Amino acid sequence: MIKNEKLYSEFEALGERLGVKIINGKGNFSGGYCIVKDETVIVVNKLKPIEHRLKVLATSFLEYNLDDIYMIPALRAYIEDTRSLLL
């Protein structure tokens, strides 16, 4: 099984490939997908546990068609598992 930190770095690489900026902030917020000044960003609260940050990233990337985007199988499985939990 892949470590959470490795998954997180794979999400960062996916963001780079898609032109999505991932911002790590801290404060009283959960995080998520938004558009700021015509730029797509995903805001992640770095004070939250890594499991929460991964879920925020996976949920945010569900906004994209990732069928033709290469990613490691563990990352694709994590995103699909998140999709099935949201249904």
MDAnalysis code that builds the backbone (N, CA, C; Angstrom):
import MDAnalysis as mda
import numpy as np

u = mda.Universe.empty(261, n_residues=87, atom_resindex=np.repeat(np.arange(87), 3), trajectory=True)
u.add_TopologyAttr("name", ["N", "CA", "C"] * 87)
u.add_TopologyAttr("resid", np.arange(1, 88))
u.add_TopologyAttr("resname", ["MET", "ILE", "LYS", "ASN", "GLU", "LYS", "LEU", "TYR", "SER", "GLU", "PHE", "GLU", "ALA", "LEU", "GLY", "GLU", "ARG", "LEU", "GLY", "VAL", "LYS", "ILE", "ILE", "ASN", "GLY", "LYS", "GLY", "ASN", "PHE", "SER", "GLY", "GLY", "TYR", "CYS", "ILE", "VAL", "LYS", "ASP", "GLU", "THR", "VAL", "ILE", "VAL", "VAL", "ASN", "LYS", "LEU", "LYS", "PRO", "ILE", "GLU", "HIS", "ARG", "LEU", "LYS", "VAL", "LEU", "ALA", "THR", "SER", "PHE", "LEU", "GLU", "TYR", "ASN", "LEU", "ASP", "ASP", "ILE", "TYR", "MET", "ILE", "PRO", "ALA", "LEU", "ARG", "ALA", "TYR", "ILE", "GLU", "ASP", "THR", "ARG", "SER", "LEU", "LEU", "LEU"])
u.atoms.positions = np.array([
    [0.843, -1.185, 0.000],
    [0.000, 0.000, 0.000],
    [0.889, 1.251, 0.000],
    [0.476, 2.244, -0.746],
    [1.252, 3.477, -0.884],
    [1.062, 4.362, 0.354],
    [2.113, 5.043, 0.743],
    [2.043, 5.923, 1.907],
    [1.290, 7.207, 1.562],
    [0.645, 7.773, 2.567],
    [-0.141, 8.990, 2.367],
    [0.698, 10.145, 1.823],
    [1.928, 10.269, 2.284],
    [2.787, 11.354, 1.817],
    [3.097, 11.203, 0.325],
    [3.274, 9.972, -0.127],
    [3.518, 9.714, -1.555],
    [2.272, 10.052, -2.368],
    [1.102, 9.673, -1.858],
    [-0.148, 10.027, -2.536],
    [-0.267, 11.540, -2.657],
    [0.056, 12.242, -1.587],
    [-0.036, 13.699, -1.591],
    [0.865, 14.289, -2.677],
    [2.087, 13.799, -2.775],
    [2.994, 14.311, -3.807],
    [2.499, 13.957, -5.206],
    [1.833, 12.818, -5.362],
    [1.245, 12.463, -6.657],
    [0.090, 13.406, -7.003],
    [-0.693, 13.811, -6.002],
    [-1.744, 14.805, -6.233],
    [-1.134, 16.133, -6.681],
    [-0.025, 16.523, -6.066],
    [0.646, 17.759, -6.469],
    [1.112, 17.674, -7.919],
    [1.666, 16.538, -8.311],
    [2.115, 16.343, -9.692],
    [0.930, 16.373, -10.651],
    [-0.185, 15.776, -10.252],
    [-1.395, 15.799, -11.076],
    [-1.872, 17.235, -11.253],
    [-1.846, 18.003, -10.186],
    [-2.228, 19.412, -10.265],
    [-1.366, 20.172, -11.256],
    [-0.069, 19.928, -11.231],
    [0.842, 20.583, -12.173],
    [0.495, 20.224, -13.609],
    [0.222, 18.943, -13.861],
    [-0.113, 18.505, -15.222],
    [-1.409, 19.141, -15.717],
    [-2.344, 19.384, -14.806],
    [-3.638, 19.955, -15.192],
    [-3.668, 21.478, -15.093],
    [-2.590, 22.075, -14.622],
    [-2.556, 23.525, -14.457],
    [-3.381, 24.007, -13.270],
    [-3.492, 23.167, -12.261],
    [-4.246, 23.503, -11.057],
    [-3.249, 23.802, -9.947],
    [-3.388, 24.969, -9.367],
    [-2.496, 25.357, -8.278],
    [-3.039, 24.805, -6.964],
    [-2.197, 24.139, -6.201],
    [-2.577, 23.632, -4.884],
    [-1.930, 24.539, -3.847],
    [-2.776, 25.167, -3.034],
    [-2.311, 26.107, -2.020],
    [-2.467, 25.475, -0.648],
    [-1.394, 25.450, 0.101],
    [-1.417, 24.953, 1.475],
    [-1.524, 26.151, 2.403],
    [-2.651, 26.241, 3.100],
    [-2.854, 27.338, 4.034],
    [-3.186, 26.806, 5.406],
    [-3.318, 27.723, 6.339],
    [-3.757, 27.297, 7.660],
    [-4.799, 28.280, 8.161],
    [-5.740, 27.750, 8.909],
    [-6.822, 28.575, 9.419],
    [-8.012, 27.717, 9.766],
    [-9.135, 28.366, 9.927],
    [-10.365, 27.681, 10.306],
    [-11.195, 27.375, 9.054],
    [-10.709, 26.480, 8.217],
    [-11.418, 26.080, 7.003],
    [-11.086, 24.636, 6.681],
    [-11.936, 24.045, 5.869],
    [-11.750, 22.651, 5.499],
    [-10.885, 22.517, 4.247],
    [-11.151, 23.348, 3.245],
    [-10.411, 23.298, 1.989],
    [-11.307, 22.872, 0.850],
    [-10.816, 23.040, -0.379],
    [-11.578, 22.627, -1.542],
    [-11.159, 23.350, -2.805],
    [-11.956, 23.137, -3.839],
    [-11.723, 23.602, -5.203],
    [-12.379, 24.967, -5.383],
    [-11.691, 25.912, -6.008],
    [-12.309, 27.201, -6.311],
    [-11.546, 27.868, -7.456],
    [-12.120, 28.950, -7.948],
    [-11.490, 29.734, -9.006],
    [-11.252, 31.135, -8.446],
    [-9.998, 31.583, -8.510],
    [-9.618, 32.897, -8.012],
    [-8.968, 33.654, -9.159],
    [-9.590, 34.770, -9.568],
    [-9.053, 35.589, -10.662],
    [-8.737, 34.737, -11.888],
    [-9.697, 33.942, -12.309],
    [-9.581, 33.078, -13.489],
    [-8.524, 31.979, -13.353],
    [-8.050, 31.723, -12.156],
    [-7.083, 30.649, -11.932],
    [-7.726, 29.587, -11.044],
    [-7.647, 28.333, -11.487],
    [-8.198, 27.234, -10.706],
    [-7.221, 26.873, -9.600],
    [-7.743, 26.841, -8.372],
    [-6.903, 26.490, -7.229],
    [-7.628, 25.490, -6.340],
    [-6.851, 24.704, -5.649],
    [-7.371, 23.836, -4.598],
    [-6.668, 24.276, -3.326],
    [-7.467, 24.683, -2.352],
    [-6.910, 25.142, -1.084],
    [-6.978, 23.988, -0.090],
    [-5.853, 23.688, 0.528],
    [-5.740, 22.589, 1.479],
    [-5.265, 23.171, 2.810],
    [-5.934, 22.786, 3.880],
    [-5.553, 23.253, 5.214],
    [-4.447, 22.355, 5.758],
    [-3.239, 22.913, 5.839],
    [-2.105, 22.088, 6.264],
    [-2.126, 21.742, 7.750],
    [-3.065, 22.316, 8.502],
    [-3.208, 21.956, 9.913],
    [-4.064, 20.707, 10.108],
    [-4.786, 20.314, 9.058],
    [-5.634, 19.119, 9.136],
    [-4.768, 17.870, 8.949],
    [-5.238, 16.728, 9.438],
    [-4.496, 15.471, 9.230],
    [-4.346, 15.157, 7.738],
    [-3.300, 14.438, 7.392],
    [-3.027, 14.111, 5.986],
    [-4.202, 13.395, 5.337],
    [-4.914, 12.564, 6.079],
    [-6.068, 11.849, 5.515],
    [-7.140, 12.834, 5.055],
    [-7.348, 13.884, 5.831],
    [-8.334, 14.907, 5.462],
    [-7.870, 15.667, 4.218],
    [-6.594, 16.021, 4.178],
    [-6.062, 16.751, 3.024],
    [-6.168, 15.918, 1.751],
    [-5.902, 14.618, 1.855],
    [-6.030, 13.736, 0.686],
    [-7.472, 13.674, 0.206],
    [-8.413, 13.615, 1.132],
    [-9.828, 13.564, 0.752],
    [-10.253, 14.861, 0.053],
    [-9.774, 15.997, 0.548],
    [-10.067, 17.284, -0.097],
    [-9.526, 17.286, -1.524],
    [-8.305, 16.821, -1.706],
    [-7.711, 16.780, -3.045],
    [-8.476, 15.833, -3.961],
    [-8.778, 14.647, -3.479],
    [-9.498, 13.667, -4.303],
    [-10.861, 14.205, -4.709],
    [-11.582, 14.789, -3.767],
    [-12.904, 15.345, -4.062],
    [-12.790, 16.479, -5.075],
    [-11.775, 17.305, -4.938],
    [-11.582, 18.426, -5.859],
    [-11.257, 17.947, -7.268],
    [-10.423, 16.921, -7.390],
    [-10.058, 16.427, -8.715],
    [-11.198, 15.657, -9.388],
    [-12.253, 15.350, -8.659],
    [-13.429, 14.737, -9.283],
    [-14.103, 15.699, -10.256],
    [-13.797, 16.989, -10.156],
    [-14.342, 17.997, -11.072],
    [-13.769, 17.843, -12.484],
    [-12.721, 17.073, -12.632],
    [-12.023, 16.936, -13.911],
    [-12.272, 15.577, -14.541],
    [-12.220, 15.556, -15.878],
    [-12.240, 14.291, -16.603],
    [-10.798, 13.775, -16.615],
    [-10.555, 12.752, -15.837],
    [-9.199, 12.226, -15.680],
    [-8.958, 10.950, -16.470],
    [-9.913, 10.584, -17.322],
    [-9.815, 9.318, -18.056],
    [-8.537, 9.207, -18.886],
    [-8.134, 10.295, -19.540],
    [-6.970, 10.252, -20.423],
    [-5.712, 10.827, -19.784],
    [-5.755, 11.059, -18.488],
    [-4.609, 11.618, -17.773],
    [-3.855, 10.483, -17.092],
    [-2.541, 10.415, -17.337],
    [-1.758, 9.363, -16.695],
    [-1.541, 9.701, -15.225],
    [-1.728, 8.696, -14.387],
    [-1.381, 8.788, -12.965],
    [-1.108, 7.380, -12.471],
    [-0.411, 7.263, -11.375],
    [-0.126, 5.929, -10.852],
    [-1.444, 5.263, -10.442],
    [-1.528, 3.951, -10.577],
    [-2.776, 3.246, -10.264],
    [-3.301, 3.513, -8.849],
    [-2.419, 3.661, -7.879],
    [-2.871, 3.908, -6.501],
    [-3.603, 5.241, -6.385],
    [-3.151, 6.248, -7.131],
    [-3.810, 7.557, -7.104],
    [-5.179, 7.473, -7.769],
    [-5.239, 6.811, -8.921],
    [-6.527, 6.647, -9.605],
    [-7.508, 5.880, -8.714],
    [-7.039, 4.838, -8.056],
    [-7.900, 4.051, -7.164],
    [-8.398, 4.899, -6.000],
    [-7.534, 5.742, -5.451],
    [-7.931, 6.602, -4.329],
    [-9.032, 7.573, -4.760],
    [-8.864, 8.170, -5.939],
    [-9.872, 9.108, -6.450],
    [-11.183, 8.376, -6.711],
    [-11.121, 7.201, -7.317],
    [-12.341, 6.435, -7.595],
    [-13.015, 5.966, -6.310],
    [-12.235, 5.590, -5.310],
    [-12.818, 5.214, -4.017],
    [-13.554, 6.399, -3.403],
    [-12.977, 7.579, -3.531],
    [-13.630, 8.788, -3.016],
    [-14.928, 9.043, -3.766],
    [-14.909, 8.848, -5.097],
    [-16.124, 9.035, -5.899],
    [-17.230, 8.094, -5.415],
    [-16.889, 6.845, -5.168],
    [-17.907, 5.872, -4.756],
    [-18.461, 6.204, -3.371],
    [-17.663, 6.801, -2.506],
    [-18.148, 7.193, -1.183],
    [-19.107, 8.376, -1.248],
    [-18.974, 9.197, -2.289],
    [-19.817, 10.385, -2.417],
    [-21.149, 10.102, -3.092],
    [-21.293, 8.945, -3.705],
    [-22.541, 8.625, -4.414],
    [-23.665, 8.295, -3.466],
])
